[in-house]
Amino acid sequence: MISYPCRGFSRSKIPRDIHFGVTLGGDGTLLSLGIENTQPVPCGSDLVDVLVRLCQALQKLTVNALGGPSSVPINLPDFVQLEQDVQKILSKTVVVQKEPKS
């Protein structure tokens, strides 16, 4: 492992007194950012796909009621808007490689 402690950037919006590290795995398969980097990064396109499917499922949500199944949610337009907004969360400047299947 190669570690590079970093301290602020001149062109960044990160305050200069924030400390973080960059660690590169010896075989090139791991890039760790941060001092306590214990959380994996989701693959953006996969996350968007899951969130879109969740929004679509919520749009179809019905529950059993006394008179039979309920209608779709009364706030259906909110879920439609969320489904459209999910596409905007992908970065245009950072990309990650998906882990190969084992």
C-alpha positions as CSV (number, residue, x, y, z in Angstrom):
1,M,0.0,0.0,0.0
2,I,1.1,3.5,-0.8
3,S,-0.3,6.3,1.3
4,Y,-0.3,10.0,0.5
5,P,-1.4,12.3,3.4
6,C,-3.0,15.4,1.9
7,R,-3.8,18.8,3.4
8,G,-6.2,21.0,1.6
9,F,-6.2,22.2,-2.0
10,S,-5.7,25.6,-3.5
11,R,-8.5,25.2,-6.1
12,S,-10.9,23.3,-3.9
13,K,-13.9,24.3,-1.8
14,I,-12.5,22.0,0.9
15,P,-11.2,24.1,3.8
16,R,-7.4,24.0,4.0
17,D,-7.4,22.7,7.5
18,I,-9.2,19.4,6.6
19,H,-6.8,16.4,6.7
20,F,-7.4,13.3,4.6
21,G,-5.4,10.6,3.0
22,V,-5.2,8.8,-0.3
23,T,-4.2,5.1,-0.2
24,L,-3.5,3.1,-3.4
25,G,-3.5,-0.7,-3.2
26,G,-0.3,-2.3,-4.4
27,D,-2.1,-4.3,-7.1
28,G,-4.1,-1.2,-8.3
29,T,-7.4,-2.6,-7.1
30,L,-8.1,-0.3,-4.2
31,L,-8.2,3.4,-3.8
32,S,-9.0,4.6,-0.3
33,L,-9.9,8.2,0.4
34,G,-10.1,9.7,3.9
35,I,-8.5,9.1,7.2
36,E,-11.0,6.5,8.4
37,N,-12.1,5.1,5.1
38,T,-14.3,2.1,6.0
39,Q,-17.3,2.7,3.8
40,P,-17.5,1.3,0.2
41,V,-18.6,3.7,-2.6
42,P,-21.8,2.6,-4.5
43,C,-21.6,2.3,-8.2
44,G,-23.6,5.3,-9.4
45,S,-25.4,3.7,-12.3
46,D,-26.4,0.7,-10.2
47,L,-27.6,3.0,-7.4
48,V,-29.7,5.0,-9.9
49,D,-31.2,1.8,-11.2
50,V,-32.2,0.6,-7.7
51,L,-33.6,4.0,-6.8
52,V,-35.6,4.2,-10.1
53,R,-37.1,0.7,-9.4
54,L,-37.9,1.8,-5.9
55,C,-39.7,4.9,-7.1
56,Q,-41.6,2.8,-9.7
57,A,-42.7,0.3,-7.0
58,L,-43.8,3.2,-4.8
59,Q,-45.9,4.6,-7.6
60,K,-47.8,1.3,-7.8
61,L,-48.2,0.9,-4.0
62,T,-51.6,-0.4,-2.9
63,V,-52.6,-1.8,0.5
64,N,-55.6,-3.8,1.6
65,A,-58.3,-1.7,3.1
66,L,-61.7,-2.5,4.4
67,G,-63.4,-1.9,1.1
68,G,-60.7,-3.7,-1.0
69,P,-57.4,-2.6,-2.3
70,S,-56.5,1.0,-2.0
71,S,-55.7,3.3,-4.9
72,V,-52.2,4.3,-5.8
73,P,-50.6,6.9,-3.5
74,I,-52.2,10.3,-3.4
75,N,-48.7,11.8,-3.7
76,L,-48.0,9.9,-6.9
77,P,-46.6,13.0,-8.7
78,D,-43.9,13.2,-5.9
79,F,-42.7,9.7,-6.7
80,V,-42.7,10.5,-10.5
81,Q,-40.6,13.6,-9.8
82,L,-38.2,11.7,-7.6
83,E,-37.7,9.1,-10.4
84,Q,-36.8,11.8,-12.8
85,D,-34.5,13.5,-10.2
86,V,-32.5,10.3,-9.5
87,Q,-30.8,10.6,-12.9
88,K,-29.3,13.9,-11.7
89,I,-27.2,12.4,-8.9
90,L,-24.6,10.9,-11.1
91,S,-21.2,12.7,-11.2
92,K,-19.9,14.0,-14.4
93,T,-16.3,14.2,-13.1
94,V,-15.7,11.0,-11.1
95,V,-16.2,7.4,-12.3
96,V,-15.6,4.1,-10.5
97,Q,-15.1,0.6,-11.9
98,K,-17.5,-2.0,-10.7
99,E,-16.0,-4.9,-8.8
100,P,-15.5,-8.0,-11.0
101,K,-17.9,-10.8,-10.2
102,S,-16.3,-13.6,-8.1
